Amino acid sequence: MLTLLQAITLVLVAVSMALSLAHALELPGKMRLSKDLYFAVQRIYYPGFTIGGVSEPASLISSLLLLYLTPRETAAFWLTLGALLGIVGMQMVYWIVVHPVNKIWMQGEALSSAGSTFFLGLSRNRTQTGAHAPVWTELRNRWEYGHVARAALVVMSFIALVVVIS
């Protein structure tokens, strides 16, 4: 049972890692885009990355369960804890750094009711106007480098889990 849960957790973390790495690897090319091209490219991520993003909460739950079932006196426990902390960190970066920018990117898009709730329904104040509104390059940098941070965290989680399983 433990071996099966380890394998499932590793696969879920691998999918999460693939999505985050894809965003991170796009950074050099996307940083060269004009504002109009950048905004056009940003809108292609929905719904594909959103669907694949189901792996993130699933990997969090699976890692938590794996930690609970792993004997505390072992190195595997501490590696699994490290992996779980990386996954939690990845989620924190998403919700604190990336998601507020996603809400701006997705304004005016035709979204499903679930997509609308996810991207736009969590806040009444969706945009900033006036002198305090960030310029698009600040939003771009926040989004792009947030994804690099997420990729680094999930890569560390993936490596820890590979060591646990091997």
Secondary structure, 3 states (H helix, E strand, C coil): CHHHHHHHHHHHHHHHHHHHHHHHHHHHHHCCCCHHHHHHHHCCCCCHHHHHCCHHHHHHHHHHHHHHHCCCCCHHHHHHHHHHHHHHHHHHHHHHHHHHHHHHHCCCCCCCHHHHHHHCCCCCCCCCCHHHCCCHHHHHHHHHHHHHHHHHHHHHHHHHHHHHHC
